[in-house]
Amino acid sequence: MTQKKQHRELDRVVGRLQWEERNQASKSEGRYAVLTTRDNVHYKLYRSGELPFNDSFFDSYIGHMVCVHGTIEEEGYLRIESIEVQVIF
């Protein structure tokens, strides 16, 4: 009997992206891209196959309101599939 892979729809989260220094004096010390929603929920963003800290991919999005499509995981991490800047009028 073959198991069928279940398709899970991606989560969509909108918020402001900032760098946050975390884990001082440990091997995972560095800048984490943190998305803060209007409800003050924080998600640490990362890309599949990349370390979750010091990822320069996020540099051009820092300080902007963004929309992220990805998968919300344990411990407040969000694995991104796509990210786009939100234009606010």
Residue pairs with C-beta under 8 A, 6 or more apart in sequence:
8 71
10 69
10 70
10 71
10 81
11 69
11 70
11 71
11 72
11 78
12 67
12 68
12 69
13 35
13 37
13 43
13 67
13 68
13 70
13 72
13 78
14 37
14 38
14 65
14 66
14 67
14 68
14 86
15 35
15 36
15 37
15 38
15 41
15 43
15 65
15 66
15 68
16 35
16 36
16 63
16 64
16 65
16 66
17 33
17 34
17 35
17 45
17 58
17 61
17 62
17 63
17 64
17 66
18 33
18 34
18 36
18 62
18 63
19 31
19 32
19 33
19 34
19 58
19 62
20 31
20 32
20 34
20 44
21 29
21 30
21 31
21 32
22 28
22 29
22 30
22 31
22 32
22 44
22 53
23 29
23 30
23 53
28 52
28 53
29 53
30 51
30 53
30 54
31 53
31 54
32 44
32 45
32 52
32 53
33 44
33 45
33 46
33 55
33 58
33 61
33 62
34 42
34 43
34 44
34 45
35 42
35 43
35 45
35 66
35 68
35 78
36 42
37 43
42 76
43 68
43 72
43 76
43 77
43 78
44 52
44 75
44 76
44 77
44 78
45 52
45 58
45 68
45 70
45 77
45 78
45 80
45 83
46 52
46 55
46 77
46 78
46 79
46 80
47 55
47 57
47 79
47 80
48 79
50 57
52 77
58 83
61 83
61 85
64 85
64 86
65 85
65 86
65 88
66 83
66 84
66 85
66 86
67 83
67 84
67 86
68 78
68 80
68 82
68 83
69 80
69 81
69 82
69 83
70 78
70 79
70 80
70 81
70 82
71 78
71 79
71 81
72 78
73 79
